């Protein structure tokens, strides 16, 4: 009887820390859910974050990707850019986010495109904001509290 050992393939997200990843690896962790492009409210008394269904004007609500990713900071001054240098930034990300999951020692979810091999699984799994948002151009900041959603876990 011949016995073969199957060696489990390890991927960069299993073997590297967020700080060790190349720029391309870092960028590929984005699952394309669009949740980080929603306006968030912070309760200054509790420090809790609340997501709204109000999307940044640059978010393509079908693809759930930024329409001007390379120039987003010039077009949206308060765009929150994730970097490999700061850990505090992960606290406002949803629990489903690959950056936050890996930072917390959790694996990527089954629907993540790097795991599934299909960028549509984030949408079919109901993780993305596709079909769930309203543009910030249609809602005043005073109305943001009325748009708080509870379908995003922290």
N, C-alpha and C positions, 0 to 999 in steps of 0.2 A: 504494500500500500504506500502510495506516495502522498506525503503530506505537504501541502504548500501553506506557507504563512503569508497572510495578506497584511501588509503593512498599511496602517491607516495613514492617509495623506494629511499632513498638517498644512494649514494655510497661514498666510502672513498674520491674520488676525488672531490666530491661536498661538503663535510663537513670538510675536512682538508686542511690546507695550505701545500705547498710543504715541508716546514720545519717540519711539524708535522707528516708526513708519516713515516711508518716503512720502513726498508730497502727493504722488499719484495714489499710493495706498490709502492715505488719509482721505483724499477726495472720494475714492471709491466706496468708502464706508457710508456715504450718504445714500439712504434707501429711496429717496425721491418721494417721501410722504407729504412734504410741504408743511408739516406741523410747525416747524421753526419759523415759517414765514407768516404765521398768524400773530396778530397783536395779542400781547399778554398784559395783564394787570397784576401789580404786586400790592398786597395789603401791607402798608408800612408798619402796622402794629404787630402783625404776626409773621411777616416775611413770606407768606404763602403766595404762590403764583396762581393765576387763573387765566386759562386760555379763552379767547373769544373765537368766533367764526369769521372774524374780520381779517381778510387777507391783504398783505402788502400789494400795492398796485403793480409791482413787478412780477408777481406770481402768476404763472400760466396755470389756471385752475383746472385744466384738463391733464397736462403732463405733470403738474405739481413741481415744476422746476422754475427757477428764476429766468425771466426773459433777458436779463442783462447781468448775468452772474459776475463776469469779470469787472464790470463797472458799477456794481450795486452800491458800493460805499459812496461813490460820487453822486449817485442819483437819490439814494435814501440815506441821509446822514446818520440816522440812528439804527441802521441795519446792524444786527449783532453777528459779528463774524467769529466763527469758531476757530481757535488756533490750538496748536499742539503744546503751547507754552503755559496755558492756564487751566487749572482744574476746577476753579470756582464756577466757571461758566457752565458746567454740566448740570448744575442744580435746577436750572429752569427748563431743561430739555425734558420731553416726555419720556416715560419709562420705556417706551418702545424704541427709542433712538439708539442706533448702533454705537454712537460715541459714548453715550451714558451707560449702555449695557456693558461695553468692554471696559470702561473706566471702573465699573462696579464689579468686575470679574464674572459677568454673565456672558453666555454665548450669544451669537447672533441668532435672531428668530428664524424659523423655517421659511418665512415668506420674504426674508431679505434677499434682494437680487443676487448677492454674492453666494448665498447658500442655494437658492432655488434655480439660479441660472436664467431667470426670467424677470425682467423689470416690471412686468404687469402684476406679479404676485402681491406686491405691496398694495395694489388697488383692489384686486379680487379678495384679499384677506380683510378688506375694510379698514386698513390702517391709514391710508392716505386721506387727504382732505378733498379729494375729487368729488364734486357735486355737493359739497357741504358748506361752502363759503360765500361770503358777500365781499365785494371790493371795498377797500378803505375809502374809495372815492364816492361811495354811496352812503357812508355812515359817518356822522360827526363823532369826534372824540368823546363828547358828552354822552353819546349813546352806547359807547363800548360796553358798559356794565350790563346793558340789556342783551348783549350778544355773548355773554359768558356761556361756554359749553361744558358739558360734563362727560363727553365721550373721549376725552384725552386723560390718561392716567399719569400721575407723577410717581 
